[in-house]
Amino acid sequence: MTDTCAVSPVIGVIMVIAVVALIAAFVAAVAYGVIGNVCEVPCAALVEEGVGGGTNVTVTLTHYGGDTVSGAFNTSQCLELGDT
């Protein structure tokens, strides 16, 4: 007879190590952006001035830093006070 008592635990340990290695590889691939399409949102520092009461209000937006803001504002549209 042959002694096969230690074969099953060794195969079990090898399988657990393989599963842990696969999970670690998947997590690392997601973390480094290899898997999945990660979309970054633009970030900009804007300060608005001139907001207040009255009938003739001029709003000025000043870009202090961050990503370029283009196409976000349509200057051909003007809203009257009370419009939504």
Summary of the structure (lengths in Angstrom):
residues: 84
radius of gyration: 30.3
end to end distance: 88.3
largest distance: 100.7
contacts: 111
relative contact order: 0.10
helix: 30%
strand: 15%
